[in-house]
Amino acid sequence: MSDPIRDLENLKHEGMTVNPLPASEVRRRGTRMRRRNNAIAAVGALAVIAVVATPLAVVARGGDHAEPGPADSPSPSPTRTVRTDWLQTIPGEVDLTALPDSATFTFTARPDSVVDDLTLCGVPTYSTRSNDPVAPAVDTLGATHGEAGTDGNAGRTLALYENDQVAAKVLDAVRHGVESCPTEQQGAGAPLVYAAVDTQLPTDDSFVFTQQAKMDKNLLADLTVFQVARVGNAIYLATDHTSAGGQQVADAEVRRLAEWSAPVLSDMCVFAAEPCRSPSVVTSSSASPAIGEGAVSAIPADFPLDRGIVQPEGGPLDGPSAKAGGVPPLDLCGASVWPVSGVERLAVTSNAPQYQESRELVTFSRTEDVTAALDAIRAAVQACPTIPGAKPADDQVVTPLAEDLSAADDSVTFSVTYRTGLGGGVYQFARVGRALVGTFNGGEWSKDSAAQAAPSITGDTKSLLPELCIWTVQGC
């Protein structure tokens, strides 16, 4: 398992290894798998077609693949389905971090837009806020991979608008802005060149383009691929950045970004004029939730998951929310034991330089499922005393810690630290009824200092255990 703190400092697509989701995740997503597979298959078919970055001069003249005109001139189809109940809130089931099972990295959800506002040649082109040239979004969600400005970073923003016509104008504004700005001067720096890409995504409408720095007459570098897709009143804007450039690199990145986005684009069918299903928006639980095996009680809106977590200086906590980052993915000698699949999820994270504290609550409908999840973590800890690194100095040691959590139905606590040097963290997982709460405390730990920090983590966990009674057979 890699150190989450080091991963945050050196995150790249080629350097981050994350195992595919467990089989239980496939079961949780249930009905949406068929749509996802169809979308990925469609992307695979598109990949057979050569992806060409079309010179903007050709697009502007109206070549073989000419796009619609400026943002103020869209003409809706006379056969367009009229829907009046456009969603104004992104449903909790839309997973903006979703990736194909073959992906070797992960996205982290954010509660707001993460894609920077687009201003092309000095003209505002896109923003989810009030300064958008068309209209602000009514709800947004973001997800990131890597650090902005670094090689291999990627971002996603999902934005909802009042209706599909407003969303269509937003996409057209982006298209028109790119067509109107083939080259953007950067003072003493290399000029930026923009090119529309001749490709289509499986959505109501889409527009893909590239931005590159023109280093000299024949050299392009610092490539960013932009993917803008609309389904109903939702706009999905995804970016992928790499320091390389040129046509061959652009073609590969366009195809790769389409593959990564396929699961999210499939989920966006809930925003369509004829939605694929009725979305379930997570709401607060009732004052007297149902109890007993098989009962599914919603996580209360005021559940104190952040109890005891210190807010970082200069910034708020991430969460608590269903979309916040939580306990980092956990892989022990090839056994991927976290995240786990349940009914609902709530998470909160405090990030500070060289320090991270996260807590995550996952609920289940059956005791055997939550028991199996915790048993798998314990078995992986016992079977993996050492996680081999690229060289002996990078080896990590997995150390079980004997913490008293007798108030829980079951628990496991352990540290993962480097054999030499500092780094790693303490993990603690406790089960009460059909609820599993996990905590991660990462930083400049050694094996000994991590063991000394564990009792404080245990104290915070103990304070939460009584709150989990709504997921026990007896109830509260």
C-alpha positions as CSV (number, residue, x, y, z in Angstrom):
1,M,0.0,0.0,0.0
2,S,1.4,3.4,-0.9
3,D,1.6,6.2,1.7
4,P,-1.5,8.6,1.0
5,I,0.6,11.6,2.1
6,R,3.3,10.8,-0.4
7,D,0.7,10.1,-3.1
8,L,-0.8,13.6,-2.6
9,E,2.7,15.0,-3.2
10,N,3.6,13.0,-6.3
11,L,0.3,11.9,-7.9
12,K,0.5,10.9,-11.5
13,H,-1.6,8.5,-13.7
14,E,1.4,6.3,-14.3
15,G,2.5,6.3,-10.7
16,M,-0.7,5.6,-8.8
17,T,-1.8,2.0,-8.5
18,V,-5.4,1.3,-7.5
19,N,-7.1,-2.1,-7.7
20,P,-10.4,-2.5,-9.5
21,L,-13.5,-2.2,-7.3
22,P,-14.6,-5.4,-5.4
23,A,-17.3,-7.6,-6.6
24,S,-19.7,-6.2,-4.0
25,E,-19.4,-2.8,-5.8
26,V,-20.7,-4.4,-9.0
27,R,-23.7,-5.8,-7.1
28,R,-24.4,-2.4,-5.5
29,R,-24.5,-0.6,-8.8
30,G,-26.9,-3.3,-10.1
31,T,-29.0,-2.0,-12.9
32,R,-26.6,0.7,-14.1
33,M,-24.0,-1.9,-15.2
34,R,-25.8,-2.7,-18.4
35,R,-25.9,1.0,-19.4
36,R,-22.2,1.4,-18.4
37,N,-21.1,-1.6,-20.5
38,N,-23.0,-0.3,-23.4
39,A,-21.4,3.2,-23.1
40,I,-17.9,1.7,-22.8
41,A,-18.6,-0.5,-25.8
42,A,-19.7,2.6,-27.7
43,V,-16.5,4.4,-26.7
44,G,-14.5,1.4,-27.9
45,A,-16.1,1.6,-31.3
46,L,-15.4,5.3,-31.5
47,A,-11.7,4.5,-30.7
48,V,-11.4,2.6,-33.9
49,I,-12.1,5.8,-35.8
50,A,-9.0,8.0,-36.2
51,V,-9.3,11.0,-33.8
52,V,-8.3,14.2,-35.6
53,A,-7.8,17.6,-34.1
54,T,-9.5,19.7,-36.7
55,P,-7.9,23.1,-37.5
56,L,-10.2,25.8,-36.3
57,A,-10.0,27.7,-39.5
58,V,-11.7,24.7,-41.2
59,V,-14.3,24.6,-38.5
60,A,-15.0,28.3,-38.9
61,R,-15.4,27.9,-42.7
62,G,-17.9,25.1,-42.2
63,G,-16.0,22.0,-43.4
64,D,-17.2,18.4,-43.4
65,H,-17.6,18.5,-39.6
66,A,-18.8,22.1,-39.1
67,E,-20.3,22.7,-35.7
68,P,-23.3,25.0,-34.8
69,G,-22.9,28.7,-34.6
70,P,-22.6,31.2,-31.7
71,A,-24.2,30.7,-28.3
72,D,-27.1,33.0,-29.0
73,S,-28.3,31.1,-32.1
74,P,-29.2,27.5,-31.1
75,S,-32.5,26.3,-32.6
76,P,-34.1,23.5,-30.6
77,S,-35.5,20.6,-32.6
78,P,-39.2,20.7,-33.2
79,T,-39.4,17.1,-32.0
80,R,-37.7,17.8,-28.7
81,T,-39.4,16.1,-25.7
82,V,-40.6,18.8,-23.4
83,R,-39.8,18.1,-19.7
84,T,-40.9,20.4,-17.0
85,D,-39.5,18.6,-13.9
86,W,-35.8,19.1,-14.6
87,L,-33.7,18.0,-11.7
88,Q,-32.2,21.0,-9.8
89,T,-30.1,18.8,-7.4
90,I,-27.5,16.2,-8.4
91,P,-28.8,12.8,-7.0
92,G,-26.5,11.0,-4.6
93,E,-26.4,8.0,-6.9
94,V,-24.5,9.9,-9.6
95,D,-20.9,8.9,-8.9
96,L,-18.6,11.6,-10.5
97,T,-15.5,9.6,-9.4
98,A,-16.6,6.5,-11.4
99,L,-14.0,4.9,-13.8
100,P,-13.9,1.8,-15.8
101,D,-12.8,-1.3,-13.8
102,S,-9.5,-1.3,-15.7
103,A,-8.5,2.2,-14.4
104,T,-5.3,2.3,-12.3
105,F,-6.0,5.5,-10.4
106,T,-8.9,7.2,-8.6
107,F,-10.8,10.5,-8.4
108,T,-11.6,12.3,-5.2
109,A,-15.1,13.9,-5.0
110,R,-15.4,17.6,-4.2
111,P,-18.6,19.5,-3.3
112,D,-18.1,22.2,-6.0
113,S,-16.8,22.8,-9.4
114,V,-13.1,21.9,-9.8
115,V,-12.5,22.9,-13.5
116,D,-11.2,26.4,-13.7
117,D,-13.3,29.0,-15.4
118,L,-12.6,29.3,-19.1
119,T,-11.6,32.7,-20.5
120,L,-10.5,32.5,-24.1
121,C,-8.7,35.4,-25.8
122,G,-9.9,37.6,-23.0
123,V,-13.6,36.6,-23.4
124,P,-15.4,34.8,-20.5
125,T,-16.5,31.5,-22.0
126,Y,-17.6,29.1,-19.2
127,S,-18.1,29.3,-15.4
128,T,-20.6,27.6,-13.1
129,R,-20.9,30.9,-11.2
130,S,-22.8,34.1,-11.9
131,N,-20.2,35.4,-14.3
132,D,-21.0,32.7,-16.9
133,P,-21.9,34.3,-20.2
134,V,-25.2,32.3,-20.3
135,A,-26.3,31.5,-16.8
136,P,-25.0,30.1,-13.5
137,A,-25.4,26.5,-12.6
138,V,-28.1,25.6,-10.0
139,D,-26.0,22.7,-8.6
140,T,-22.4,21.5,-9.1
141,L,-20.2,18.6,-8.1
142,G,-16.5,18.1,-8.8
143,A,-13.8,15.4,-8.7
144,T,-10.1,15.6,-9.0
145,H,-7.1,13.4,-9.7
146,G,-3.6,14.8,-9.1
147,E,-2.6,18.4,-8.4
148,A,-3.5,21.2,-10.6
149,G,-0.7,22.3,-13.0
150,T,1.2,19.0,-12.6
151,D,1.7,16.3,-15.3
152,G,-1.2,13.8,-15.3
153,N,-3.7,15.9,-13.4
154,A,-7.4,15.5,-14.3
155,G,-10.6,17.2,-13.2
156,R,-14.3,16.8,-13.6
157,T,-17.2,19.1,-13.0
158,L,-20.9,18.2,-13.3
159,A,-23.2,21.2,-13.5
160,L,-27.0,21.4,-13.6
161,Y,-29.0,24.2,-15.2
162,E,-32.5,25.4,-15.0
163,N,-33.5,23.4,-18.1
164,D,-32.1,21.7,-21.2
165,Q,-32.2,24.8,-23.3
166,V,-30.0,26.8,-20.9
167,A,-27.6,23.9,-20.8
168,A,-27.5,23.7,-24.6
169,K,-26.6,27.4,-24.8
170,V,-23.8,26.9,-22.3
171,L,-22.3,24.2,-24.4
172,D,-22.7,26.3,-27.6
173,A,-21.0,29.2,-25.8
174,V,-17.9,27.0,-25.2
175,R,-17.9,25.8,-28.8
176,H,-18.2,29.3,-30.1
177,G,-15.5,30.6,-27.7
178,V,-13.0,28.0,-28.9
179,E,-13.8,28.6,-32.6
180,S,-13.3,32.3,-32.1
181,C,-9.9,31.9,-30.4
182,P,-7.6,29.6,-32.5
183,T,-4.5,31.2,-31.0
184,E,-4.1,33.1,-27.7
185,Q,-1.0,35.2,-27.0
186,Q,0.5,34.8,-23.5
187,G,2.8,37.9,-23.4
188,A,6.4,36.6,-23.2
189,G,5.3,33.1,-22.8
190,A,4.5,30.6,-25.6
191,P,1.1,31.2,-27.3
192,L,-1.7,28.8,-26.7
193,V,-3.4,27.1,-29.6
194,Y,-6.9,25.6,-29.6
195,A,-8.2,22.9,-31.9
196,A,-11.6,21.3,-32.1
197,V,-11.6,17.5,-32.1
198,D,-13.6,15.4,-34.6
199,T,-15.2,13.0,-32.2
200,Q,-18.6,12.4,-30.6
201,L,-19.6,11.2,-27.1
202,P,-22.8,9.2,-26.4
203,T,-24.8,12.2,-25.1
204,D,-27.3,14.7,-26.4
205,D,-24.5,17.0,-27.6
206,S,-20.8,17.2,-27.0
207,F,-17.7,19.2,-27.9
208,V,-14.1,18.1,-27.4
209,F,-11.1,20.4,-27.9
210,T,-7.4,20.7,-27.1
211,Q,-5.2,23.4,-25.7
212,Q,-1.5,23.3,-26.3
213,A,1.5,25.6,-25.9
214,K,3.2,26.4,-29.2
215,M,6.9,26.3,-28.2
216,D,8.2,26.9,-31.8
217,K,7.0,26.3,-35.3
218,N,7.0,22.5,-35.1
219,L,6.8,21.8,-31.4
220,L,3.6,21.7,-29.2
221,A,3.7,20.9,-25.5
222,D,1.7,21.2,-22.3
223,L,-1.5,19.5,-23.7
224,T,-4.9,19.8,-22.0
225,V,-7.9,17.9,-23.4
226,F,-11.3,19.4,-22.7
227,Q,-14.4,17.3,-22.9
228,V,-17.8,19.1,-22.7
229,A,-20.9,16.9,-22.9
230,R,-24.6,17.6,-22.3
231,V,-27.4,15.3,-21.3
232,G,-30.7,17.1,-20.7
233,N,-30.1,20.0,-18.3
234,A,-26.7,18.7,-17.2
235,I,-23.2,19.7,-18.4
236,Y,-20.2,17.5,-17.8
237,L,-16.8,19.1,-18.3
238,A,-13.7,17.0,-17.9
239,T,-10.1,17.8,-18.4
240,D,-6.9,15.9,-18.7
241,H,-3.4,17.4,-18.7
242,T,0.0,16.2,-19.7
243,S,3.3,18.1,-20.3
244,A,3.8,16.4,-23.7
245,G,2.0,17.6,-26.9
246,G,1.6,17.1,-30.6
247,Q,-1.0,15.3,-32.7
248,Q,-0.1,11.7,-31.6
249,V,-0.2,12.6,-27.9
250,A,-3.5,14.4,-28.4
251,D,-5.1,11.5,-30.2
252,A,-4.2,9.1,-27.4
253,E,-5.4,11.4,-24.6
254,V,-8.7,12.1,-26.3
255,R,-9.4,8.4,-26.6
256,R,-8.3,7.8,-23.0
257,L,-10.4,10.6,-21.6
258,A,-13.4,9.2,-23.5
259,E,-12.9,5.8,-21.9
260,W,-12.5,7.3,-18.4
261,S,-15.7,9.3,-18.7
262,A,-17.9,6.5,-20.1
263,P,-19.3,5.4,-16.6
264,V,-20.2,9.0,-15.7
265,L,-21.8,9.7,-19.1
266,S,-23.9,6.6,-18.6
267,D,-25.1,7.7,-15.2
268,M,-26.1,11.1,-16.7
269,C,-29.2,9.5,-18.3
270,V,-31.2,10.5,-15.2
271,F,-31.0,14.1,-16.5
272,A,-32.3,13.3,-19.9
273,A,-35.6,14.6,-21.3
274,E,-36.7,10.9,-21.0
275,P,-34.8,9.8,-18.0
276,C,-33.6,6.2,-17.7
277,R,-35.0,5.9,-14.1
278,S,-36.3,7.9,-11.2
279,P,-33.4,9.2,-9.2
280,S,-33.2,8.7,-5.5
281,V,-32.0,11.8,-3.7
282,V,-30.7,11.1,-0.2
283,T,-32.8,12.7,2.5
284,S,-32.8,12.8,6.2
285,S,-34.0,9.7,8.1
286,S,-37.2,9.7,10.0
287,A,-37.2,10.3,13.8
288,S,-38.0,6.7,14.4
289,P,-36.2,4.7,11.7
290,A,-37.1,1.1,11.0
291,I,-35.0,-1.5,12.9
292,G,-34.2,-5.2,12.4
293,E,-32.2,-7.3,10.0
294,G,-32.7,-6.0,6.4
295,A,-33.9,-2.6,7.5
296,V,-32.2,0.3,5.8
297,S,-32.2,3.5,7.9
298,A,-30.9,6.6,6.1
299,I,-27.9,8.3,7.6
300,P,-29.3,11.3,9.6
301,A,-28.5,14.7,8.1
302,D,-27.0,15.8,11.4
303,F,-25.0,12.6,12.1
304,P,-21.8,13.9,14.0
305,L,-19.2,12.1,11.9
306,D,-16.8,15.1,12.3
307,R,-16.8,14.8,16.1
308,G,-13.3,15.2,17.3
309,I,-11.8,16.0,13.9
310,V,-9.9,19.3,13.9
311,Q,-10.5,21.7,11.1
312,P,-7.3,22.5,9.2
313,E,-5.9,26.1,9.4
314,G,-6.9,28.2,6.4
315,G,-9.6,25.9,5.2
316,P,-12.8,24.1,6.0
317,L,-13.3,20.3,6.4
318,D,-14.2,18.3,3.3
319,G,-17.6,17.1,4.4
320,P,-19.3,15.5,6.2
321,S,-21.2,14.5,3.1
322,A,-21.8,11.5,0.8
323,K,-19.5,13.1,-1.8
324,A,-16.5,14.0,0.5
325,G,-13.2,12.2,0.5
326,G,-12.9,9.6,3.2
327,V,-10.6,6.8,4.3
328,P,-8.0,6.4,1.5
329,P,-8.2,3.3,-0.7
330,L,-6.5,0.4,1.2
331,D,-4.6,-2.4,-0.6
332,L,-2.6,-4.9,1.5
333,C,-0.4,-7.1,-0.5
334,G,-2.8,-7.2,-3.4
335,A,-6.0,-7.5,-1.3
336,S,-8.2,-4.4,-2.0
337,V,-10.2,-4.1,1.2
338,W,-11.3,-0.5,1.2
339,P,-13.6,1.2,-0.1
340,V,-16.4,-1.2,0.6
341,S,-19.8,-1.3,-0.9
342,G,-22.9,-0.7,1.3
343,V,-26.3,1.1,1.2
344,E,-25.1,4.6,2.1
345,R,-21.9,6.4,2.7
346,L,-20.9,9.5,4.7
347,A,-17.3,10.9,4.9
348,V,-15.3,13.7,6.2
349,T,-11.6,14.7,5.8
350,S,-9.3,17.2,7.3
351,N,-6.2,17.9,5.1
352,A,-3.2,19.9,6.3
353,P,0.5,19.9,5.2
354,Q,2.0,16.5,6.0
355,Y,-1.2,15.4,7.8
356,Q,-4.6,13.9,7.0
357,E,-7.4,12.8,9.2
358,S,-10.4,11.0,7.6
359,R,-13.5,9.2,8.8
360,E,-16.0,7.3,6.8
361,L,-19.3,5.7,7.7
362,V,-20.8,2.9,5.5
363,T,-24.2,1.2,6.2
364,F,-25.4,-2.2,5.1
365,S,-28.8,-3.9,4.9
366,R,-27.5,-7.3,6.1
367,T,-25.2,-8.2,9.1
368,E,-23.4,-10.8,7.0
369,D,-22.3,-8.2,4.5
370,V,-20.8,-5.8,7.1
371,T,-19.2,-8.7,8.9
372,A,-17.6,-10.0,5.7
373,A,-16.2,-6.5,5.0
374,L,-14.5,-6.3,8.4
375,D,-13.3,-9.9,8.3
376,A,-11.7,-9.2,5.0
377,I,-9.7,-6.2,6.4
378,R,-8.6,-8.3,9.4
379,A,-7.5,-11.2,7.2
380,A,-5.5,-8.9,4.9
381,V,-3.7,-7.3,7.9
382,Q,-2.7,-10.8,9.3
383,A,-1.6,-12.0,5.8
384,C,0.5,-8.9,5.0
385,P,3.1,-8.1,7.6
386,T,5.3,-6.3,5.0
387,I,4.3,-4.5,1.8
388,P,7.3,-4.7,-0.5
389,G,8.5,-1.4,-2.1
390,A,10.5,-0.7,-5.2
391,K,13.6,-1.0,-3.0
392,P,14.1,-2.2,0.6
393,A,14.0,1.4,1.9
394,D,10.5,1.7,0.5
395,D,9.1,-1.4,2.3
396,Q,6.1,-0.7,4.6
397,V,5.3,-2.6,7.8
398,V,1.7,-3.5,8.7
399,T,1.4,-3.6,12.5
400,P,-1.8,-4.8,14.3
401,L,-2.6,-2.6,17.3
402,A,-4.5,-3.9,20.4
403,E,-7.0,-1.1,21.1
404,D,-10.0,-1.6,23.5
405,L,-13.2,-1.1,21.5
406,S,-15.3,-3.6,23.4
407,A,-18.3,-1.3,23.0
408,A,-18.3,-2.2,19.3
409,D,-19.5,-5.5,18.0
410,D,-16.1,-6.0,16.3
411,S,-13.1,-3.9,15.4
412,V,-9.6,-3.9,14.0
413,T,-6.8,-1.3,14.4
414,F,-3.4,-1.3,12.7
415,S,-0.7,1.0,11.4
416,V,1.1,1.1,8.0
417,T,4.4,2.8,8.3
418,Y,7.7,2.8,6.4
419,R,10.5,0.4,7.6
420,T,12.9,3.3,7.4
421,G,12.0,7.0,7.5
422,L,8.7,8.6,8.4
423,G,5.3,8.4,6.7
424,G,2.2,6.3,6.9
425,G,-0.8,6.2,9.1
426,V,-3.2,4.5,11.6
427,Y,-6.3,2.7,10.4
428,Q,-9.2,1.8,12.7
429,F,-12.5,0.1,11.7
430,A,-15.3,-0.6,14.1
431,R,-18.7,-2.3,13.5
432,V,-21.9,-1.7,15.4
433,G,-24.9,-3.6,14.0
434,R,-25.0,-3.0,10.2
435,A,-22.8,0.1,10.3
436,L,-19.1,0.2,9.8
437,V,-17.1,3.3,10.7
438,G,-13.5,3.7,9.5
439,T,-10.8,6.2,10.6
440,F,-7.5,7.1,9.0
441,N,-4.9,9.3,10.6
442,G,-1.9,9.9,8.3
443,G,1.3,11.9,8.7
444,E,4.9,11.8,9.6
445,W,4.5,8.6,11.6
446,S,7.0,5.9,12.6
447,K,6.0,2.5,13.8
448,D,6.4,3.6,17.4
449,S,4.7,7.0,17.2
450,A,1.8,5.5,15.3
451,A,1.2,3.1,18.2
452,Q,1.3,6.1,20.6
453,A,-1.3,8.0,18.5
454,A,-3.8,5.0,18.4
455,P,-5.4,5.5,21.8
456,S,-6.5,9.1,20.9
457,I,-8.1,7.7,17.7
458,T,-9.8,5.0,19.8
459,G,-11.2,7.7,22.1
460,D,-12.8,9.6,19.2
461,T,-14.2,6.3,17.8
462,K,-15.8,5.4,21.1
463,S,-17.6,8.7,21.3
464,L,-19.4,7.8,18.0
465,L,-20.3,4.2,18.7
466,P,-23.6,5.1,20.6
467,E,-24.7,7.0,17.5
468,L,-24.7,3.8,15.5
469,C,-27.6,2.2,17.4
470,I,-30.1,2.9,14.6
471,W,-28.4,0.2,12.6
472,T,-28.6,-2.5,15.3
473,V,-31.3,-5.2,15.5
474,Q,-32.7,-3.6,18.7
475,G,-32.5,0.0,17.5
476,C,-31.9,2.9,19.9
